[in-house]
Amino acid sequence: MSPNGSDRSSRRPMRRKLPQVLAAGLVLATATGCTYKDFPRLGMPTPVTDEAPRILSLWQGSWAAALATGVLVWGLIIWSVIFHRRSRSKVEVPPQTRYNMPIEALYTIVPFIIIAVLFYFTARDESAILKTSKKPDHIVNVVGFQWSWAFNYLENVDGKKSTSNINSSALDAIPDKWKKGAPAGADGVYDSGTPGERNPQTGNPGPTLWLPKGETVQFVLTSRDVIHSFWVVPFLMKQDVIPGHTNVFEVTPNKEGTFMGKCAELCGVDHSRMLFNVKVVSPERYREHLKDLAKKGQTGYLPSGIKQTDHARNAETKNQ
């Protein structure tokens, strides 16, 4: 048998097996019924809210899709390098194929399918994450300002329905539809910090936001000056704090502890000092903390920021 014949016969079994191996690897990577706990977090912190696992699962799924696509592309490249390399016994140029319509159609359709699938899961999870309740258990107005944070707790601290302070001018930046979820008699308490403040338990800089474990908290985000971003790291999500515009989202903390938060939007010279802490405690301890703030005289609400404007007011007008 000629060298060429033996070379071809040794390649055939490998050519038959390679597509099967690639297909098996692709199915193994993408078609398993595992949950987010069965995969590594890939750089993400441990989730501490009921909503965060959905974000982590989307992150892991995106990595799995990218890995499967990479394995397929790398496999095709390696296959081309090995099985279409120049023969040692031949010097002529192999047959050249200018156009291959099935492959070109495949190159067009497959990326479209990948993008469509990623878009579907992203839109689905985003809609679920940003869904809000008409009557959450708690509402906290998070106020960003250069260079720290303030927290208005829209709560009925004294237990009286006649002492509501929900229509305070300090909350003018919040549209009425987000105030309707506050409890009757929401007299409110507040807390505010400075960059030099430290959490007594962890020593981490910034003020501390207290939250109850196992109860839904709705964050109403407002700014007094420029755009900031409210990011509690183990919540696995962040949202912009925009002057003249109100952003809202909800979480249900499910793990007690003190966690780090920070501003994730470049907001000026001391942006790096806009740190804060989030302390998740039992509902009973949370209510005690609100009463402690009231005893310190921190009742009512701090100014929440720039009043929200509608689109017409933001539109440019021509000089007459």
C-alpha positions as YAML, in Angstrom:
chain: A
units: angstrom
residues:
- id: 1
  name: MET
  ca: [0.00, 0.00, 0.00]
- id: 2
  name: SER
  ca: [1.26, 3.46, -0.86]
- id: 3
  name: PRO
  ca: [2.04, 6.00, 1.80]
- id: 4
  name: ASN
  ca: [-0.88, 8.06, 0.56]
- id: 5
  name: GLY
  ca: [-3.27, 5.15, 0.90]
- id: 6
  name: SER
  ca: [-2.21, 4.34, 4.45]
- id: 7
  name: ASP
  ca: [-2.45, 8.02, 5.35]
- id: 8
  name: ARG
  ca: [-6.03, 8.23, 4.08]
- id: 9
  name: SER
  ca: [-7.10, 5.01, 5.83]
- id: 10
  name: SER
  ca: [-5.71, 6.20, 9.19]
- id: 11
  name: ARG
  ca: [-7.58, 9.47, 8.91]
- id: 12
  name: ARG
  ca: [-11.02, 8.05, 8.12]
- id: 13
  name: PRO
  ca: [-11.88, 6.65, 11.60]
- id: 14
  name: MET
  ca: [-10.85, 9.94, 13.19]
- id: 15
  name: ARG
  ca: [-12.95, 11.91, 10.70]
- id: 16
  name: ARG
  ca: [-15.99, 9.81, 11.56]
- id: 17
  name: LYS
  ca: [-15.54, 10.19, 15.31]
- id: 18
  name: LEU
  ca: [-14.73, 13.91, 15.47]
- id: 19
  name: PRO
  ca: [-18.27, 15.20, 14.68]
- id: 20
  name: GLN
  ca: [-19.69, 12.73, 17.21]
- id: 21
  name: VAL
  ca: [-17.28, 13.90, 19.91]
- id: 22
  name: LEU
  ca: [-18.03, 17.58, 19.22]
- id: 23
  name: ALA
  ca: [-21.78, 16.95, 19.25]
- id: 24
  name: ALA
  ca: [-21.56, 15.01, 22.51]
- id: 25
  name: GLY
  ca: [-19.55, 17.79, 24.13]
- id: 26
  name: LEU
  ca: [-22.04, 20.41, 22.96]
- id: 27
  name: VAL
  ca: [-25.00, 18.45, 24.30]
- id: 28
  name: LEU
  ca: [-23.22, 17.78, 27.60]
- id: 29
  name: ALA
  ca: [-22.48, 21.49, 28.07]
- id: 30
  name: THR
  ca: [-25.92, 22.84, 27.18]
- id: 31
  name: ALA
  ca: [-28.59, 20.20, 27.75]
- id: 32
  name: THR
  ca: [-28.08, 19.25, 31.38]
- id: 33
  name: GLY
  ca: [-30.86, 19.78, 33.91]
- id: 34
  name: CYS
  ca: [-28.60, 21.30, 36.54]
- id: 35
  name: THR
  ca: [-29.47, 24.30, 38.69]
- id: 36
  name: TYR
  ca: [-27.27, 27.32, 39.38]
- id: 37
  name: LYS
  ca: [-25.93, 25.58, 42.50]
- id: 38
  name: ASP
  ca: [-24.39, 22.80, 40.40]
- id: 39
  name: PHE
  ca: [-22.09, 25.19, 38.54]
- id: 40
  name: PRO
  ca: [-19.29, 27.46, 39.78]
- id: 41
  name: ARG
  ca: [-20.28, 31.09, 40.37]
- id: 42
  name: LEU
  ca: [-17.67, 32.25, 37.81]
- id: 43
  name: GLY
  ca: [-16.59, 35.30, 39.80]
- id: 44
  name: MET
  ca: [-20.01, 36.19, 41.21]
- id: 45
  name: PRO
  ca: [-20.45, 36.45, 45.00]
- id: 46
  name: THR
  ca: [-22.82, 34.18, 46.92]
- id: 47
  name: PRO
  ca: [-26.43, 35.40, 46.44]
- id: 48
  name: VAL
  ca: [-28.16, 36.76, 49.56]
- id: 49
  name: THR
  ca: [-31.63, 37.56, 48.16]
- id: 50
  name: ASP
  ca: [-34.44, 35.51, 46.65]
- id: 51
  name: GLU
  ca: [-34.00, 37.34, 43.34]
- id: 52
  name: ALA
  ca: [-30.22, 37.02, 42.97]
- id: 53
  name: PRO
  ca: [-30.11, 33.32, 41.92]
- id: 54
  name: ARG
  ca: [-31.99, 34.22, 38.74]
- id: 55
  name: ILE
  ca: [-29.22, 36.69, 37.87]
- id: 56
  name: LEU
  ca: [-26.54, 34.14, 38.73]
- id: 57
  name: SER
  ca: [-28.27, 31.50, 36.59]
- id: 58
  name: LEU
  ca: [-28.36, 33.90, 33.63]
- id: 59
  name: TRP
  ca: [-24.67, 34.65, 34.13]
- id: 60
  name: GLN
  ca: [-23.79, 30.95, 34.25]
- id: 61
  name: GLY
  ca: [-25.96, 30.17, 31.23]
- id: 62
  name: SER
  ca: [-24.22, 32.89, 29.22]
- id: 63
  name: TRP
  ca: [-20.85, 31.40, 30.12]
- id: 64
  name: ALA
  ca: [-22.07, 27.90, 29.20]
- id: 65
  name: ALA
  ca: [-23.30, 29.13, 25.82]
- id: 66
  name: ALA
  ca: [-20.03, 30.97, 25.21]
- id: 67
  name: LEU
  ca: [-18.04, 27.87, 26.19]
- id: 68
  name: ALA
  ca: [-20.10, 25.60, 23.93]
- id: 69
  name: THR
  ca: [-19.67, 28.02, 21.03]
- id: 70
  name: GLY
  ca: [-15.94, 28.26, 21.74]
- id: 71
  name: VAL
  ca: [-15.53, 24.48, 21.86]
- id: 72
  name: LEU
  ca: [-17.34, 24.12, 18.54]
- id: 73
  name: VAL
  ca: [-15.26, 26.82, 16.85]
- id: 74
  name: TRP
  ca: [-11.99, 25.56, 18.32]
- id: 75
  name: GLY
  ca: [-12.91, 22.01, 17.28]
- id: 76
  name: LEU
  ca: [-13.56, 23.09, 13.70]
- id: 77
  name: ILE
  ca: [-10.29, 25.03, 13.59]
- id: 78
  name: ILE
  ca: [-8.31, 22.07, 14.95]
- id: 79
  name: TRP
  ca: [-10.11, 19.69, 12.59]
- id: 80
  name: SER
  ca: [-9.23, 21.92, 9.62]
- id: 81
  name: VAL
  ca: [-5.61, 22.21, 10.71]
- id: 82
  name: ILE
  ca: [-5.18, 18.45, 11.17]
- id: 83
  name: PHE
  ca: [-7.22, 16.95, 8.33]
- id: 84
  name: HIS
  ca: [-6.66, 19.60, 5.69]
- id: 85
  name: ARG
  ca: [-2.96, 20.12, 6.19]
- id: 86
  name: ARG
  ca: [-0.67, 19.87, 3.24]
- id: 87
  name: SER
  ca: [0.37, 16.33, 2.37]
- id: 88
  name: ARG
  ca: [4.09, 15.57, 2.59]
- id: 89
  name: SER
  ca: [3.99, 13.54, -0.61]
- id: 90
  name: LYS
  ca: [2.18, 16.15, -2.69]
- id: 91
  name: VAL
  ca: [3.28, 19.60, -3.73]
- id: 92
  name: GLU
  ca: [0.30, 20.72, -5.80]
- id: 93
  name: VAL
  ca: [-2.27, 23.14, -4.37]
- id: 94
  name: PRO
  ca: [-5.39, 21.30, -3.12]
- id: 95
  name: PRO
  ca: [-8.79, 22.04, -4.71]
- id: 96
  name: GLN
  ca: [-10.08, 25.49, -3.79]
- id: 97
  name: THR
  ca: [-13.73, 26.08, -2.96]
- id: 98
  name: ARG
  ca: [-14.86, 29.65, -3.43]
- id: 99
  name: TYR
  ca: [-18.47, 29.36, -2.35]
- id: 100
  name: ASN
  ca: [-20.34, 26.89, -0.20]
- id: 101
  name: MET
  ca: [-23.92, 28.08, 0.23]
- id: 102
  name: PRO
  ca: [-24.93, 25.60, 2.99]
- id: 103
  name: ILE
  ca: [-21.95, 26.63, 5.15]
- id: 104
  name: GLU
  ca: [-22.48, 30.34, 4.46]
- id: 105
  name: ALA
  ca: [-26.15, 29.98, 5.38]
- id: 106
  name: LEU
  ca: [-25.09, 28.17, 8.54]
- id: 107
  name: TYR
  ca: [-22.71, 31.01, 9.45]
- id: 108
  name: THR
  ca: [-25.63, 33.42, 9.15]
- id: 109
  name: ILE
  ca: [-28.38, 31.44, 10.86]
- id: 110
  name: VAL
  ca: [-26.46, 30.06, 13.86]
- id: 111
  name: PRO
  ca: [-25.31, 33.48, 15.23]
- id: 112
  name: PHE
  ca: [-28.86, 34.77, 14.79]
- id: 113
  name: ILE
  ca: [-30.22, 31.83, 16.80]
- id: 114
  name: ILE
  ca: [-27.61, 32.35, 19.54]
- id: 115
  name: ILE
  ca: [-28.45, 36.06, 19.83]
- id: 116
  name: ALA
  ca: [-32.20, 35.35, 19.82]
- id: 117
  name: VAL
  ca: [-31.89, 32.78, 22.62]
- id: 118
  name: LEU
  ca: [-29.71, 35.06, 24.76]
- id: 119
  name: PHE
  ca: [-32.13, 37.94, 24.16]
- id: 120
  name: TYR
  ca: [-35.11, 35.82, 25.21]
- id: 121
  name: PHE
  ca: [-33.58, 34.72, 28.52]
- id: 122
  name: THR
  ca: [-32.24, 38.21, 29.25]
- id: 123
  name: ALA
  ca: [-35.62, 39.87, 28.59]
- id: 124
  name: ARG
  ca: [-37.44, 37.19, 30.61]
- id: 125
  name: ASP
  ca: [-35.18, 37.53, 33.64]
- id: 126
  name: GLU
  ca: [-35.03, 41.32, 33.46]
- id: 127
  name: SER
  ca: [-38.84, 41.52, 33.49]
- id: 128
  name: ALA
  ca: [-38.99, 39.22, 36.52]
- id: 129
  name: ILE
  ca: [-36.24, 41.05, 38.42]
- id: 130
  name: LEU
  ca: [-37.74, 44.51, 37.88]
- id: 131
  name: LYS
  ca: [-41.28, 43.44, 38.78]
- id: 132
  name: THR
  ca: [-42.57, 45.44, 41.75]
- id: 133
  name: SER
  ca: [-45.37, 45.01, 44.28]
- id: 134
  name: LYS
  ca: [-48.15, 47.48, 44.95]
- id: 135
  name: LYS
  ca: [-47.83, 46.84, 48.67]
- id: 136
  name: PRO
  ca: [-44.29, 45.71, 49.58]
- id: 137
  name: ASP
  ca: [-43.44, 44.93, 53.18]
- id: 138
  name: HIS
  ca: [-41.06, 47.90, 53.35]
- id: 139
  name: ILE
  ca: [-40.10, 50.93, 51.27]
- id: 140
  name: VAL
  ca: [-36.70, 52.58, 51.54]
- id: 141
  name: ASN
  ca: [-35.85, 55.75, 49.66]
- id: 142
  name: VAL
  ca: [-32.13, 55.57, 48.82]
- id: 143
  name: VAL
  ca: [-30.71, 59.06, 48.22]
- id: 144
  name: GLY
  ca: [-27.37, 59.43, 46.45]
- id: 145
  name: PHE
  ca: [-25.37, 62.62, 46.81]
- id: 146
  name: GLN
  ca: [-21.75, 63.67, 46.52]
- id: 147
  name: TRP
  ca: [-20.16, 61.83, 48.30]
- id: 148
  name: SER
  ca: [-22.31, 59.52, 50.40]
- id: 149
  name: TRP
  ca: [-25.79, 58.10, 50.92]
- id: 150
  name: ALA
  ca: [-28.96, 58.82, 52.88]
- id: 151
  name: PHE
  ca: [-31.76, 56.36, 53.64]
- id: 152
  name: ASN
  ca: [-35.39, 57.37, 54.22]
- id: 153
  name: TYR
  ca: [-37.36, 54.54, 55.81]
- id: 154
  name: LEU
  ca: [-41.02, 55.02, 54.83]
- id: 155
  name: GLU
  ca: [-42.32, 53.23, 57.91]
- id: 156
  name: ASN
  ca: [-44.98, 53.67, 60.58]
- id: 157
  name: VAL
  ca: [-42.51, 53.76, 63.46]
- id: 158
  name: ASP
  ca: [-44.73, 55.07, 66.27]
- id: 159
  name: GLY
  ca: [-47.65, 52.77, 65.41]
- id: 160
  name: LYS
  ca: [-50.13, 55.64, 64.95]
- id: 161
  name: LYS
  ca: [-52.05, 56.08, 61.70]
- id: 162
  name: SER
  ca: [-52.69, 59.76, 62.41]
- id: 163
  name: THR
  ca: [-49.03, 60.80, 62.27]
- id: 164
  name: SER
  ca: [-48.38, 60.18, 58.58]
- id: 165
  name: ASN
  ca: [-45.63, 62.28, 57.05]
- id: 166
  name: ILE
  ca: [-45.74, 60.72, 53.59]
- id: 167
  name: ASN
  ca: [-46.68, 64.02, 51.90]
- id: 168
  name: SER
  ca: [-43.62, 65.80, 53.28]
- id: 169
  name: SER
  ca: [-41.98, 68.19, 50.82]
- id: 170
  name: ALA
  ca: [-38.74, 66.26, 51.42]
- id: 171
  name: LEU
  ca: [-40.22, 63.44, 49.33]
- id: 172
  name: ASP
  ca: [-41.32, 65.60, 46.39]
- id: 173
  name: ALA
  ca: [-38.75, 63.86, 44.18]
- id: 174
  name: ILE
  ca: [-40.74, 60.62, 44.50]
- id: 175
  name: PRO
  ca: [-43.84, 60.23, 42.29]
- id: 176
  name: ASP
  ca: [-47.09, 59.56, 44.16]
- id: 177
  name: LYS
  ca: [-47.45, 56.07, 42.70]
- id: 178
  name: TRP
  ca: [-44.38, 54.92, 44.64]
- id: 179
  name: LYS
  ca: [-45.64, 56.47, 47.88]
- id: 180
  name: LYS
  ca: [-48.94, 54.58, 47.76]
- id: 181
  name: GLY
  ca: [-47.24, 51.38, 48.90]
- id: 182
  name: ALA
  ca: [-46.15, 52.95, 52.19]
- id: 183
  name: PRO
  ca: [-48.07, 51.86, 55.30]
- id: 184
  name: ALA
  ca: [-50.75, 54.08, 56.83]
- id: 185
  name: GLY
  ca: [-49.25, 56.56, 59.28]
- id: 186
  name: ALA
  ca: [-45.78, 56.44, 57.71]
- id: 187
  name: ASP
  ca: [-44.13, 59.06, 59.89]
- id: 188
  name: GLY
  ca: [-40.72, 57.76, 58.85]
- id: 189
  name: VAL
  ca: [-37.13, 57.84, 60.10]
- id: 190
  name: TYR
  ca: [-33.90, 58.48, 58.28]
- id: 191
  name: ASP
  ca: [-30.18, 57.85, 58.41]
- id: 192
  name: SER
  ca: [-27.33, 59.52, 56.58]
- id: 193
  name: GLY
  ca: [-23.58, 59.08, 56.46]
- id: 194
  name: THR
  ca: [-20.25, 60.44, 55.39]
- id: 195
  name: PRO
  ca: [-17.35, 58.77, 53.57]
- id: 196
  name: GLY
  ca: [-15.34, 58.73, 56.79]
- id: 197
  name: GLU
  ca: [-17.98, 56.83, 58.77]
- id: 198
  name: ARG
  ca: [-17.26, 53.19, 59.69]
- id: 199
  name: ASN
  ca: [-19.47, 50.21, 60.37]
- id: 200
  name: PRO
  ca: [-18.80, 49.16, 63.99]
- id: 201
  name: GLN
  ca: [-18.98, 45.42, 63.24]
- id: 202
  name: THR
  ca: [-16.89, 45.18, 60.08]
- id: 203
  name: GLY
  ca: [-14.93, 48.43, 60.06]
- id: 204
  name: ASN
  ca: [-15.98, 49.01, 56.44]
- id: 205
  name: PRO
  ca: [-16.43, 52.66, 55.47]
- id: 206
  name: GLY
  ca: [-19.72, 54.43, 54.81]
- id: 207
  name: PRO
  ca: [-23.20, 54.50, 56.40]
- id: 208
  name: THR
  ca: [-25.20, 51.33, 57.06]
- id: 209
  name: LEU
  ca: [-28.57, 50.49, 55.56]
- id: 210
  name: TRP
  ca: [-30.61, 48.07, 57.69]
- id: 211
  name: LEU
  ca: [-32.94, 45.51, 56.08]
- id: 212
  name: PRO
  ca: [-35.17, 42.74, 57.52]
- id: 213
  name: LYS
  ca: [-34.56, 39.15, 56.53]
- id: 214
  name: GLY
  ca: [-37.36, 37.34, 54.70]
- id: 215
  name: GLU
  ca: [-39.44, 40.46, 53.95]
- id: 216
  name: THR
  ca: [-39.80, 42.31, 50.66]
- id: 217
  name: VAL
  ca: [-38.00, 45.65, 50.46]
- id: 218
  name: GLN
  ca: [-38.74, 48.12, 47.69]
- id: 219
  name: PHE
  ca: [-35.94, 50.59, 46.92]
- id: 220
  name: VAL
  ca: [-36.90, 53.98, 45.51]
- id: 221
  name: LEU
  ca: [-33.73, 55.55, 44.12]
- id: 222
  name: THR
  ca: [-33.30, 59.34, 43.88]
- id: 223
  name: SER
  ca: [-30.34, 61.70, 43.52]
- id: 224
  name: ARG
  ca: [-29.65, 65.21, 44.74]
- id: 225
  name: ASP
  ca: [-27.00, 66.12, 42.18]
- id: 226
  name: VAL
  ca: [-25.48, 63.82, 39.54]
- id: 227
  name: ILE
  ca: [-26.00, 60.24, 38.36]
- id: 228
  name: HIS
  ca: [-24.91, 57.61, 40.88]
- id: 229
  name: SER
  ca: [-25.47, 53.84, 40.91]
- id: 230
  name: PHE
  ca: [-26.79, 51.79, 43.83]
- id: 231
  name: TRP
  ca: [-24.92, 48.48, 43.97]
- id: 232
  name: VAL
  ca: [-25.09, 45.99, 46.83]
- id: 233
  name: VAL
  ca: [-22.50, 43.45, 45.70]
- id: 234
  name: PRO
  ca: [-24.15, 40.16, 46.85]
- id: 235
  name: PHE
  ca: [-27.54, 41.33, 45.47]
- id: 236
  name: LEU
  ca: [-25.90, 40.69, 42.05]
- id: 237
  name: MET
  ca: [-27.60, 43.72, 40.53]
- id: 238
  name: LYS
  ca: [-27.26, 47.48, 40.46]
- id: 239
  name: GLN
  ca: [-29.39, 50.33, 39.24]
- id: 240
  name: ASP
  ca: [-28.68, 53.95, 38.37]
- id: 241
  name: VAL
  ca: [-29.66, 56.75, 40.74]
- id: 242
  name: ILE
  ca: [-30.62, 59.57, 38.39]
- id: 243
  name: PRO
  ca: [-31.53, 63.18, 39.26]
- id: 244
  name: GLY
  ca: [-35.02, 64.01, 38.02]
- id: 245
  name: HIS
  ca: [-35.85, 60.35, 37.39]
- id: 246
  name: THR
  ca: [-36.97, 57.63, 39.80]
- id: 247
  name: ASN
  ca: [-35.77, 54.03, 39.52]
- id: 248
  name: VAL
  ca: [-37.36, 51.28, 41.61]
- id: 249
  name: PHE
  ca: [-36.62, 47.62, 42.31]
- id: 250
  name: GLU
  ca: [-37.35, 45.04, 45.00]
- id: 251
  name: VAL
  ca: [-35.45, 42.36, 46.86]
- id: 252
  name: THR
  ca: [-36.17, 39.88, 49.61]
- id: 253
  name: PRO
  ca: [-33.01, 39.32, 51.72]
- id: 254
  name: ASN
  ca: [-32.65, 35.71, 52.82]
- id: 255
  name: LYS
  ca: [-29.36, 35.75, 54.71]
- id: 256
  name: GLU
  ca: [-28.37, 37.74, 57.79]
- id: 257
  name: GLY
  ca: [-25.06, 39.55, 57.82]
- id: 258
  name: THR
  ca: [-23.34, 42.79, 56.85]
- id: 259
  name: PHE
  ca: [-22.56, 43.23, 53.16]
- id: 260
  name: MET
  ca: [-20.67, 45.78, 51.12]
- id: 261
  name: GLY
  ca: [-22.28, 48.32, 48.80]
- id: 262
  name: LYS
  ca: [-20.83, 51.01, 46.57]
- id: 263
  name: CYS
  ca: [-21.56, 53.54, 43.86]
- id: 264
  name: ALA
  ca: [-20.95, 51.90, 40.47]
- id: 265
  name: GLU
  ca: [-21.20, 55.07, 38.37]
- id: 266
  name: LEU
  ca: [-18.30, 57.50, 37.98]
- id: 267
  name: CYS
  ca: [-19.83, 60.53, 39.70]
- id: 268
  name: GLY
  ca: [-16.92, 62.84, 40.40]
- id: 269
  name: VAL
  ca: [-13.61, 63.23, 42.14]
- id: 270
  name: ASP
  ca: [-14.56, 61.28, 45.30]
- id: 271
  name: HIS
  ca: [-16.57, 58.56, 43.57]
- id: 272
  name: SER
  ca: [-14.36, 55.86, 45.08]
- id: 273
  name: ARG
  ca: [-15.39, 56.98, 48.58]
- id: 274
  name: MET
  ca: [-19.12, 56.51, 47.98]
- id: 275
  name: LEU
  ca: [-19.26, 53.27, 49.92]
- id: 276
  name: PHE
  ca: [-21.96, 51.94, 52.23]
- id: 277
  name: ASN
  ca: [-22.96, 48.80, 54.12]
- id: 278
  name: VAL
  ca: [-26.13, 46.73, 54.16]
- id: 279
  name: LYS
  ca: [-26.97, 44.95, 57.39]
- id: 280
  name: VAL
  ca: [-29.62, 42.23, 57.16]
- id: 281
  name: VAL
  ca: [-31.18, 41.35, 60.52]
- id: 282
  name: SER
  ca: [-34.32, 39.70, 61.86]
- id: 283
  name: PRO
  ca: [-37.59, 41.64, 61.42]
- id: 284
  name: GLU
  ca: [-37.72, 42.21, 65.18]
- id: 285
  name: ARG
  ca: [-34.22, 43.68, 65.26]
- id: 286
  name: TYR
  ca: [-35.05, 45.81, 62.24]
- id: 287
  name: ARG
  ca: [-38.02, 47.40, 64.01]
- id: 288
  name: GLU
  ca: [-35.87, 48.05, 67.06]
- id: 289
  name: HIS
  ca: [-33.37, 49.86, 64.86]
- id: 290
  name: LEU
  ca: [-36.10, 52.11, 63.47]
- id: 291
  name: LYS
  ca: [-37.15, 52.99, 67.02]
- id: 292
  name: ASP
  ca: [-33.51, 53.69, 67.90]
- id: 293
  name: LEU
  ca: [-33.32, 56.17, 65.03]
- id: 294
  name: ALA
  ca: [-36.51, 57.83, 66.29]
- id: 295
  name: LYS
  ca: [-35.05, 58.12, 69.79]
- id: 296
  name: LYS
  ca: [-32.03, 59.90, 68.32]
- id: 297
  name: GLY
  ca: [-34.38, 62.48, 66.82]
- id: 298
  name: GLN
  ca: [-33.93, 61.22, 63.24]
- id: 299
  name: THR
  ca: [-37.67, 61.33, 62.50]
- id: 300
  name: GLY
  ca: [-39.30, 62.39, 59.27]
- id: 301
  name: TYR
  ca: [-37.40, 62.41, 55.98]
- id: 302
  name: LEU
  ca: [-34.32, 63.98, 54.49]
- id: 303
  name: PRO
  ca: [-34.64, 65.76, 51.11]
- id: 304
  name: SER
  ca: [-34.78, 63.02, 48.52]
- id: 305
  name: GLY
  ca: [-33.40, 65.00, 45.61]
- id: 306
  name: ILE
  ca: [-34.40, 66.70, 42.40]
- id: 307
  name: LYS
  ca: [-38.11, 66.51, 41.59]
- id: 308
  name: GLN
  ca: [-38.95, 64.19, 38.75]
- id: 309
  name: THR
  ca: [-39.68, 65.88, 35.44]
- id: 310
  name: ASP
  ca: [-41.73, 64.59, 32.53]
- id: 311
  name: HIS
  ca: [-40.58, 64.29, 28.93]
- id: 312
  name: ALA
  ca: [-42.12, 67.58, 27.83]
- id: 313
  name: ARG
  ca: [-40.10, 69.54, 30.37]
- id: 314
  name: ASN
  ca: [-36.91, 67.91, 29.19]
- id: 315
  name: ALA
  ca: [-37.58, 68.71, 25.54]
- id: 316
  name: GLU
  ca: [-35.64, 71.48, 23.86]
- id: 317
  name: THR
  ca: [-37.61, 74.51, 22.71]
- id: 318
  name: LYS
  ca: [-36.79, 76.85, 19.86]
- id: 319
  name: ASN
  ca: [-36.29, 80.51, 20.52]
- id: 320
  name: GLN
  ca: [-39.04, 82.59, 18.97]
...
